[in-house]
Amino acid sequence: MGIGNGDNFIVSVTNEEVVTAVLPIKEHCLPLSNLDLLLPALDVGVFFCYKNPMLLSTSTTLLTFDSMVVSLKKALAKVLVSYYAFAGEVVSNSVGEPEILCNNRGVDFVEAVADVELQCLNFYNPDESVEGKFVPKKKHGVLAIQATSLNCGGIVVACTFDHRIADAYSTNMFLVSWAEMAHPTKSKSITMTNEPCFRRSLLNPRHPGSIHPSLDDMYIPISELSPPSATTAKSLLSRIYFVTSEELYRLQSLADWTNNGTTKPTKLESFSAYLWKLVANSATRGGSKMGIAKMGIVVDGRRRLGNDSSDGDGREAMMTHYFGNVLSIPFGGKSVEELIDKPLGWVVDKVREFVSVATTEEHFLGLIDWVEAHRPVPGLTKIYCGDPNEGPAFVVSSGQRFPEDKVDFGWGKVVFASYHFPWGGETGYVMPMPSPLRNGDWIVYMHLSKEQLEIIESEADHVFKPLTWDYLNQ
């Protein structure tokens, strides 16, 4: 086969099988928590790219794609003993709610070859280079995996998982455990820091419940959703950029200088506020500054729910290991005109205002109670189901804990890795992650409209630079 270029290459499947846990698992049903029930049936992808491993310094045996796949499968079979939820299936209970049938159905594992070299991949446009090629389509079960051999001897390892079952935090724990299990020089048992906890009682509702009115502004039962708009939905595009540490510091300094608060804005606050202004600007293409632009920020509740040391049952430690979804998505809506005309520090203040609502233990306990009050009718974050005619909306989810440096299966460090989450609908999605260069830069995955991306690339090309092999190969 010839060497492909950019995104014009073919991926051919060479083998498919199901990998099950190496030890028997007693069949049982694991209910979803109330916070899991806030997630619709969405699949999330993540992929890791590695160079040709050449010879291991501790071995005289050349690593081949076949030997790497054998190592991946053996380690997966072992790690699924602890992460048994990933080996199960989603079924409906008696009232129609999803739950996990932990029956060791196993994980679909795909082997493939691609007629392209790693250095030729067009990471900037994952819709063409990644979607449907390296990240597998999950057809059954909870998790699907694909290992793809490249012409250069490199390998791409990718996973697709059901978001109802796990958030990024949970999946990161699994990925690190899987890599440690496969690595020839590391322990063949899961470390305490990555041992999953499935104790659903940690997220039990209170009796009686206590629901703050702000939760009705953030979430809605799907039975109350308006009928879908007759207008043609705008398709969103995925792009990957890098942002240098210098630009991140510059945005942080600019936000600090124009900020009325006493606390210096974080990089994520400054970055999100800047992006909010850009997305608002994209709504003025017709010459009008009318409308509302909405932005949400994903908040992880593990630290919030674990900060009460008076409960005496080790809740803080268990929340650190908790496997499942512990997320809330507070959001704010401001007029397009204000977001464009006001300084960056003012926008940071507005980000802090709406995020602060979701940074307490009481918020997450109340959210659990809110879901309980509406069951079995599922709920959904309102920012995901807004009317696009009112203005643009997008969500920022920080991937700063993305453990790419720990996902080492024994053939070297990751050259590049990213989540891939074209989640449907008309609400955008943005995830900033640390650069694999470990120099303070960020890699930013964006899933936004064509108009929004055009504004970003025309007005902020000094901040958001298309990801290239030259950057990764520094």
N, C-alpha and C positions, 0 to 999 in steps of 0.2 A: 504493500500500500504506500501511496505517496504521503508526503507530510502535509497536513492541513494547515490552514492559516486563519488566524483570527477566530471567526465563528463558523467558517465554512469547512466543516469536517464531519466525519461520520463516526458514531459510536455504535459498536456491534456487541450485543449480549452473547457471551460464550457459555455461561452456566447460570442456573438458578436453583437454589435449594432453600430449605427451611432449617435454621439453626435453633435448637431447643436447649434449655438448661441442662447441664451435664448431670444434675441430680434431680430425682423426681420431686415434683411440687404437688402438694395436696390441693386438689381442686377446691376453689372457694370463690365467692364473689366479694370484691372489694368495692364498697360504695364510693362514689365521688363526693368530695366535700362540697359544701355550699359555694365555696369560691370556685371550684372546678365547674360548677353548673352555670357560672356566668359566661363560660366560653362556648361559642358555637363550634360546630365540627370543622375546624381549620387544621390543616397540616403545615408544619414548619420544616424547612430544610436547612441543613448546615453542611458545609463541605470543607475539607482540608487537603491541601496540595503539598506534595513532597517531591524533592529532587530525586534523581537516581541515587540509591543508597550506596552504590559501589561496594567495597569490601568493609565489613565491620572490623574495627581495630582488634577486637578480641576473637575474631574467627577467621579461618582460612576459607570459609565457604561463601561463595558469591550469592547474595540475596537475589532471588528471582521473584517475579510477580506471583508465581504459584506458591512459593514458600511463604511469601508475605500474606497471601490470602489464607493459607493454612493456619498461620499464627493468629490472624484476626478471628477466624472462626473458633479456634480452640479457646481463645481468651473470651470471646463472646459467650460461648456455652457456659463458661465458669462464672462470668459476671452476672448472667441472667438468673443465677441462683439467688442472689441478693436483690437484683432489680427485676423481680419476677413480673411486675406489672407490665413491663415492656414485652414480655413473652405471652401476654394474654390477648383477649379480644374484648371489644366493647359490645355490650348487649343492653337490652332495655329491661328494666325491672317492671313490676306489676302496674306501676302508674305511668310508665312510659319514659322514665328518666334513664339516662345512660349510667352504666356501672361497668366495672372491669370483671370479666370472668377470667380468673387466674387459673388457666388450665394447661399452661405450658404449650400452647399452640405453636409458639416459636416466632422467630423473626425471619422474614423473607430476605435472603442474601443474594444479591445479583453480582456476577462477575462480568466485566466488559473490557473491550479494547477500543481505544480512540486513535485515529490516524492523525495525530497532532502532537506537537511538542509543547511542553509546559511554557516555554518562553513565547510561544505563538498565541497563547490563549488571550482572548479579548475580555479581560475581567471587568473592564469598564461597562460592558453591555452584557450582563448575566442573562438577560432574556434570550439572547442568542447563543451564548457560549456555555451556559450552565443549565438553564431550564430545559428539561426533557432530555438532557444528555448525561450529566454527572449526578444530579440529584434525582433519586428514584421516585417514581410515583408509588405511593403506598396503596396497594390494592386490598390487602387483608391485614388484620391484626392492628397493633398499636405503633409498631416501629418497622421501618424498612431500611436496608443498608445496601450500598453499592460501592464496589471497589473497581476502579478503572485503571488499566495500564495505558501509559502514554508511549509514544514512539521513542522518546528520549530516555526511557527507563524509569521515569517518574511514575507516581501513583496518586490518584485522587480517591479519597475515602469520604463518602457522603452518607448522611442519614436523613430520613424524613419521619417525623413523629407527630402523633395526634396531640394537638395543643390542649385538648380537654384533660389529658392525662398528666401532662408535665409542662412546666414553664421552663424558661431558659436556665434558671438556677438548677432545677432538678436534672435537666439534660446535661448540663456541664458536669455535675457530680458523676453521672453515668459515664460520660466520655473520658474523664480523667481516670476513673476506675478501670475502664476497658483498656486504656492505653497502658496503665500500670500492670495489668494482668498479662498483657502481650509482651511487654518489654523483657528481654532476656536477662537483664541484670537487676530487675526490681522484684519486690515481694510478690508472691503468687496468691496473696490474700488481699481483700479490700481493706484499705486503711480506715481507721476510725473516723477520720475527717470526711470520708466519702461514703460511709455506711448509710444507706437510705432509711428513713423512718416513715412508715405508712400509718401512723397512729392518727386516724381521722378524728378521734375525740378531742384532739388539740384545737379543732376548728368547729366544735359543736356549738349550736346556737344557745343563747341564754333563755331562761324561763323565769319571769317574763322577759321578752325581748325589749330592746331599747333602740329605736331608729331615729336618727337625726334627720330633720327635713332636707338637709343638703343631699342626702342619698337619693331622694326622688328627683333631684336636679341632675344627678349623674347617671342614674340607671333607670331602665324602663322595662316592664314586663312585655314580652313580645306580643301578647294579646292586645296591647294598646298601640302597637305600631301602625302608622298610617299606611294605606296601600301604596305599593311601589309607584313611583312617578312614571308617567307615560313617556317622558323625554328619554332620548337615547343616552345610556350610561357612558361616561367617558372612561376609556380604558387607561389604566395607569401603566407606567413604564418603570423598570428597575434599572438603576445605575449604581456604580460604585466609584467613590472618589477617595482621595486622601487629603487631609488637612494638616499642614505642618504645625509643629508645636509653637513656632513663632506667631503664626496667625491666631492660634488659640489664645496665646498670651495677649496678643493685641486686642482681640475681641473682649477678653476679660478686663483689660485695662480700660478700654473704651466704655464698657458697661459700668465699671467702678467709678469712673470720672463723672458719668452722667446719672449716677444712682443716688437716690435720696436716703438710702438706708445706711446703717452703720457697719453692716457686715459685707465684706468683699464678696462679690458674686463668684460662684463656682464656674469652672469651665463649661459644665453642662448647662447651667442657667444662662450664661452668656451666649453659648452656641445656639441654644433653643430659641432664645429671644431674637437673635439675628435671623434665624431661619423663619421665624414667625413673620418678621417684617418682609422678608423676601417673598414668602407665599402670599402675603397680603398684597404685595405689589403686583403679583401675577394676575390678581383679580381686577386690575385697572386697565387691562388691555383694550377694553372698549371705550376708554376715556373717562369712565365713572369711578368715583371712590366710594360708591354705595356698597352696602353689604357688610356682613360680619365674617371675620376669619377666626376659626377655632383651632386651638392646639391642645392636645392632651399629653401628659407625661406619665409613663408607667411607673408605679411605685411598688416596690417589693415590701410586703408586710412582715417578713420573717423577723427582722430586728425589732419592729414595733410590737409585734405580738409576744416577743420573748423578753421584753424589757421589764416585766413585772416579776421581780425576784421573790415576792412575798407568797407566791402560790405554793412553794415548797415541793413541787413535783418535777423539778428539773425542766420546766417548759422551755427556758431559753436555749438549753443545749439541744433539746429535741427539735425545736424550730429550725436550728441551724442545719439539721440533717433532714428536715421534712421534705418528702417527695410529693409533688403535686403543684397546684397553682395557689400562690399566695400574693395575688396582684390586685391592684386597684388602678383605675385610669381617671384621675381628676383632670378636668379640662377647663379652659377659659375661652370666652368669646369676646372679642373687641372689634370695634368698627375698623374697617379697612383704612379709613382716613387717619384715625388715631395711630394705628400701628405704623403707618408710613411716615407720618409727620413727627411723631414723638421721638425723643432720643432713645438710644438703646437701653440706658439705665432705667428709664420709665417702663419699658417693656419687661425688663428683668423683674421689676417690682410686681408687675401683673402676673408673671410666671410664679413668683413666690406666693402670691396671694392665693391662687387656685391650688397650688401643690400643697400648701400648708394644711389644707383641710384633710388631706389623706396621709399625714405623717404621724398620726397618733394611734395608740392601741385601740382607743374607743372607736375610731373610724372603722377599723377592720372588724372589730366585734359587732359594730352596728351593721356593717355590710353583710356579715354572716346572718344576722337577725333579719335583715331586709329580704335576703333570698328565701329564708325559712317562711317568712310571712306570705310569699307569693307562690311557693311550691304547690303543685308540680309545674306551674307555668314558669318557664325559664325567663331569666332577665338578660339584658344586654346593655352595654355602655351606650349612652345616648350619642356620644361623638361618632360612633361607628354607623349610626343610622340616621344622621342628619340629612336635611334637604340640601343638595348641592346648589340649588338655585338661590339659597340664602347666602352662600359664600363658601370658600374652600375650608377643608378640615383635614388635619393630619395628626398623627401620634408619634411621639419620640420615646423610644425605649433604649435606655442606656445599656450597652454591652461591654462596659468597662471591666467587668469580671470575666469576660470571655477568656477561657483558659488555654489559648492556642499553644503557649509555650509548654504546657503540661501534657498535651496530646501527642506524645512521642511513643510510637509503637515499637521502637527499636531500630528504626532506620533513619533517624535524624529528626531535626526540628522542622516544624511547619514553615514552608516558604510563604504560603498565603492561606488564609481561612476566612470564612464569612458565613453569617446566616443568610438565608435566601427565603424571603417571606412575602411573595406576591399574594396577599391575603384576600383579594377580591373586594368588591364594593367600590365606593368612590372616595373613601377616606384614605389618605396617604399614610405611609409608615416609614419611619427613619430610625436607623440604629447605628450609632457611633460605637466603634470598637477600637482597642489599642492596635497600633501598627505592629506587624511582625518584626519590624526593624528595631523595636523597643527603644525608640529615641524620643518618645513623647508625642509623636504624631498620632493622628487618628485615621482609621479607615471608616468610611461612612457609607452604609448601604441605604439607598433611597428608593422608595416605591411611590412615585408622585405622577401627576399629570404631565403631559407634554409641555403645556404652557408654563407650569411651575418650574420644570427642569430648564426650559429655555431662559427664563428669567435668572435662575441660579447661575447658568453658564455664561450669560451675557453680562450680568451685573456683579457677580461674585466669583468670577473665574480666577481671581487672585487668592481666593480662599479654598474653593472646591476645585481640585485638579483631578482630571480623569486618571484612574489607576492604570498604570502601565508596568510592563515587565522591567523597564529601565529603573523605575522607582523601587520595585521589589528586589532587584538584583544589585543594589548599591553595596 
